[in-house]
């Protein structure tokens, strides 16, 4: 029966053999109805031509003495009607309870003999009771309907069976049995030694008694306000989500705390499918049957992710507030509860970490507190009004596994994965963050790191390690070193500090202002590129140059030779070879002026130096993207010839590797292969588009690189600084002063053989003590601790390697290209020594270093420029961690 005030429709089949236009109107059940009328369309009678359809009125009377609520509508004989459907109009019926309307529908009527549809006329035959075809069709329809009904019943029974089986076969998993997200293992090149294991979440289990009740209520207010009322499953939520998904909306699911725990507890509940939703609901129901609400809350709070690498309420309390969960206040508990919805940023939302999205984090905090008051869990008068102070996030988050001397290797792995498009740390749409991808991606990554060489470098370089070169020396001293295989570009050992989450002294970093920092003035060690540029320009290392100090036009101070008295040696007739060995600065100023400082910058770029900083103000420039002629001399003046402008240790090592490889450049890299486990077979398979991709390039002519090597080979040879076992090696020292003082701030030793290129830097890690002196108060130059560290490491690293046979000087090029005086006549010996008093490696050098400025003389900085600016871009900790481990965008190195 239709509801009161509604309408009902009754279909009326035609009577077999009835006359054209005759329609039989069935009865309509109505309430106690007043008389009304029903109208039916009327078609013309047979033979009447194409008359228009009329309408016949059919009286409808209320039932007399019939049961209440039922009226009978009699049949109406309609004459002069065309074949078709006659519709009985609505009859208004009344009764004690109101009015109703009924509608009857008349089926198509067959025409009479000779008319449309008749035996002799066009159209189909009538479907009377005696028609065999009609009976067959009816029987067929019945069979089809029975099959459809049977199939539907089967599907329902099968579905119920699956659900029932799933329910009884699902086991409840406790938090200590919950598998962690897939870990990523980063291995050394031997595929055995572990560099790091990422995905060991920061997680500490606590019991419900250690979690204040108001913290529990805050979580319920944020995630499931009916938690204490329902049976673990929000069935209305499931139905609503199913409808939304079915109609093309975003996929949704129920979000009770119990179901969220289920989703985190079972690994196969991670996928976004409807089968998963069924399992999740079943699991939640069973949890609710087995455990009390406090127990479920305990399980949930021990597995849920709060961001910053913190899994569980205890780790979250330590991460965000530096205290245990038991000590949290109401306001702090609400902050953590607000994080659960989205602890990290996505493509569409910044998340609710107050350090990333403070405004919306506070809005959600207020939402949580409002829910607590609404549910009666918090008195309105006790509601906090001040947002609590939250600790700033640490670089890389907690529990990421990079707080070790090898941590920076992980950071470079992340950079290379971003270059391959696996992930993004710059917020690229459609890409997960590299931190998340490494933490949960389940990769097996083989790096270029040689475990024996890495151990040897750490043993020599770590300042606080027993037996290291700097052990027992002033606490401000810091070392950084990088070692590269010239023939491949593989970074075999890397030390930039004791934590990959802190300042990387060997590479690039971002400071608190978001600026890229990390370069150190290379001093005379940069002369290797100036020398190469000169030879490339056709200048012979036998050419002679004036080494006497002088004041260039526009400079405030003289360009000098770091306290060396050239009048006792070659004075105004120093060969380029001799000037390199003795590390005189004045000839290299003249050399850069002659060939152009842009040629020096271009040579450094060709060798592998990707970034160089100006000093006033400190600003990094990408040498790969910028044209050298646009940078020099406008940004990098002639003092570039002897190393005023900062570069990174990694870049310097890459440049040396190119020279060691006879001018063939291989980009320094850290990853050999990236694999993922096939879930079906268990086999490790390479991730497409990843892994070592060498692209060697002949960037420096072989004869140029060999001539540079031949000159540099003389430095260790003639100063009894040879490597063990009589190995040939090329090397160069470098030192730079701290601005405004005669004391040194940066000291280098760089060098190589055919097997290995290594750059070593020593400086200060204390911004309050920028100068570097040893325990006796003596200045540290390149020939002291840096040379000692370099030699010790190279001797260890090269054990078992073939000895190199480095080339000798040929003197190719123009030996008349210099600005020096002609050599003395053959019968007059050159001025005595052939060596400065301090030795080519500065072993006996007086204080003052090798910056070309003596006591802050000459250059565009300590090296002697027109203005004498502040110290060149000295890196300092505390301004942000290494550039690679940070989640801020970084420029490409290539």
SULZILIN-V122599 format. One record per helix or strand of 2 or more residues. SS is the DSSP state (2 for helix, 1 for strand). FROM is the first residue (numbers start at 1). LEN is the number of residues. If there is no record, write none. Layout:
((SS,FROM,LEN) (SS,FROM,LEN))
This chain:
((1,7,6) (1,36,7) (1,54,7) (1,87,9) (1,98,9) (2,132,38) (2,175,3) (1,184,4) (1,194,5) (1,202,2) (2,208,3) (2,213,11) (2,235,12) (2,257,9) (2,267,3) (2,274,17) (2,293,11) (1,310,2) (2,313,9) (2,325,3) (2,330,10) (2,358,17) (2,380,3) (2,407,13) (2,434,7) (1,443,5) (2,451,11) (1,477,8) (1,490,6) (1,509,2) (1,516,2) (1,520,2) (2,523,14) (1,544,2) (2,566,3) (1,574,2) (2,576,7) (2,586,10) (2,597,11) (1,611,5) (1,618,5) (2,628,4) (2,638,5) (1,646,2) (2,649,12) (1,664,2) (1,671,7) (1,684,3) (1,697,2) (2,702,16) (2,724,3) (1,730,8) (1,744,9) (1,757,8) (2,782,16))
